[in-house]
Amino acid sequence: MADHEYTGHVEPGGEPVARDLEHLQIRKLSVGSMDNNAYVLTCRSSGAQLLIDAAADPDALRRMIAAGSEHNAVDMVLTTHQHHDHVGALAEIVEATRARTAAGAADATAITEQTGVRIDEKLADGDVLRVGEVELEIIALRGHTPGSVAVLYRGGADGDHLFTGDSLFPGGVGKTSGPEDFAQLIDDVEQRIFDRLKDSTWVYPGHGDDTTLGAERGSLPAWRERGW
């Protein structure tokens, strides 16, 4: 699907959709029984690639990786958080590609215990990853899991693009296990995302359709009041 048709909607079991920015191509695919979104970010000048969430269906993920690489290569697999539906294909993809791995430091051990995959880059808030000529900022969003992270690409004239895992969706923040975790997550989302980034920021969540910060900003007080 061409960029001018990009809406952020993908069908479970369907083909990936692509969005072409000046310096970065973004491809999105729905995989697995829980409609997980996986994303491949490709530096358009170097061909370097990052996969966000090797959630399921390694064959489909490999096809998406191959669409941006002559050598079927991905340089790094970043896992947004430790939950099982986001790591189902991690071991197979890493074995097939020899990619380095990254995840939030507080989730790294749990990911390794589930998958047997060692986490090479244990991420903290404010870390910067390079994908070829492209820089990506890590934003820690604690609460859905202790080590959940979002990935921010500042695209200049193309605007900001934020990959939020299961910490921010259209209509609310991610699921939490209690009031303290919810308070931590809503605080992080408000202070580290909404207070810093413009309404035009495009949000790519871990499940379902995309949104923008502008579409969600007015609902923040209601989310806080309802407690989920």
N, C-alpha and C positions, 0 to 999 in steps of 0.2 A: 504494500500500500504506500503510495507516495505521500510526501510530507504535507502537501496541500490538503490531503484528505484526513490527516491525523486528528483524531478526536480523543485518543487515550482509551478507547474501548477495544478489547480483544475478546474473542470467543474461546471458551475452554476447548482445547483440542484443535484450535484453528491455527492459522498462520500468524507469524509475527507482523507487527506494524512498525514502520520506521519513520523517524523524524530527523530531518537533515538541518542541522545548525551550521554556522559558518565553520566552526572548528571541531565539531563533535557530531557524530551520528548516534542516535538513541534508537534501539530496537526493543520492543516489548512483546512478551509472549505469555500466555496463560498456560500453566502446566498443573497436572495433578488433580486429584479429586476435590481439593479445597480451593480450586481456582486461584492458585498462587501466581503472582506476577513475577517474572524474571526479566531482567534488563541486561542488554549488552551495550556498553558505551565504547565507541570506537573513535580514537583520535584520527581526524581526517587527513592530517599531514603525515603521520608516521605509521598508521595502521595498528598501533598498540590498542589492546582491548582489555576492558574490565567487565566481568560478569557479576551482577548483583543478584544474589540468592539462587544458588543451584538447588532449587526446591524439589524437583521431580522430573521424570521423563528425560533422562540424559540424552537419548537420541534426538529429541526435539531441540534440546539445548545445544547439542553439537551442530545441528543444522543452522541454528541461529548464529552461533559463533562463526561457522564457515562462511556465512553470508558477508562478513566483513573482513575476512582474512584468507589470503591465498593459501596459507599453510594450516588452516583450521586451528589457529592458535588463539589462546587467551592468556594474557600475562598475569592476571590476578583474579581470584574469585573472592568477593567480599560478601560476608554473611551479615545481614542486618541484625539478627538476634538468634538466640539458641533454640527456638521452638522447632519441633520435629518436622513440621510441614515446610520449613524453609531450608532444610539440610538433606533432604532425601537423596539427592543426586550428587552431593558434594564429593563423596569419596570417588565415585566413578569419573566425574569430570576432572578432578585433580589428577587421578591416575592417568587418564587419557591425554591430558594437556601439559602436565608437569607445571601447572600454574602455581604461583605463590598464593597464599591465603591471608585473609584479613578479617577481623571481627573485633567488636568491643572487648576490652580487656576483661571485664567482669563476666562475659559470656564465653570466653575462649575455652576454659576447661570443660564446661558442659558440652560444647560443640565437639570437642575432641573425644569425650567419653561416648557420645552418641555415634560418632562417625569413624573414629580412628584416625581422623585427619588432624595433623598438627597445624596450629595457627601460627603463621610466620610473623604477621604484623598485628600486635595487640593494641588496639586503637583507643585513644583518649580524645576528649572534646578539644577541638581546635587543631588536631593533626591535619596535615595536608598530604594527600597522595598524588603522585604524578602518573598519568596515563599518556605516554608519549609527551606531547607538548601541552597537554591539558592538565590543569590543577583542579583537584577536588578537595573540598573541606569537609572534615568529619564533625558532625554535631551529635553529641551524646544526648539521648532522650531517655532518661531513666524512668522506670515505672512499669512498662509492659513487661520487660525483663530488666535485670540490673545493668546489663551491658548493651542495650539496644542503641543503635546508631542510625543517623540519617546521613546522606551524602549530598553535598551542595556543589553544583556547578554554576559559577558566575559567568554568564555568557555574554556580558557586555551588551551590545545592541540586540542580541538574541534573548536578553533577559536572564533571570535566575531560574534554575531547574533543581528541584529538591526531591530526592528519593527517600521516602520516610519509613520503609518497612511497615510494621504494624503499629507504629506510634501515632500516626495521623492519617485519617481517612476523610472522604466526604461525609460530613455529618457528625464528626467527633474524633476523639482520641481513641487509642487502642484499649483493649480489655485489660483490666488490672485486677489483682486478687484481693484488694482491700482499700479502705479509705486512705491509708498512708501512701500506698503506691499510686493511687489516683492523684493525690495532691502533688506528689513528686512529678508525675507525668504532665499534668496540666500546667504546673509551674514551668517546667522545662520547655514545653511546647510554646507557651506564651512568651517567656523571656528570651529563649534562644532562637525562636523562629519568628513569631508574629511581631515581636518588638524590634527585630533587626531587619526583616525582609519586606519587600514591597508587595502590594496586593497582586501585582502581575506575576509573582512567582508561581511557576507551574509545579504542581505536586503530583508525584508518581508514587502511589501507595503499594503496599505489599499484596493487596487483593483488590479486585474491582477496578472501577473507572478512575481516571485522573480528576483533579480539581485544581483550583487556584486558591491562594491565601485570601484573595479578595472575596471569593465566594463563601469562605468559611469564617472570616474575621468577626462578623457581626454576631455569630452564634457562640463565641467564647464565653460570655457571661452565663448563657443558658447551660452550656456544658458543665461549667463549674458548679452551677446551682443544682443540677440534677445528679451530679456525682459520678458520671460515667461518660 
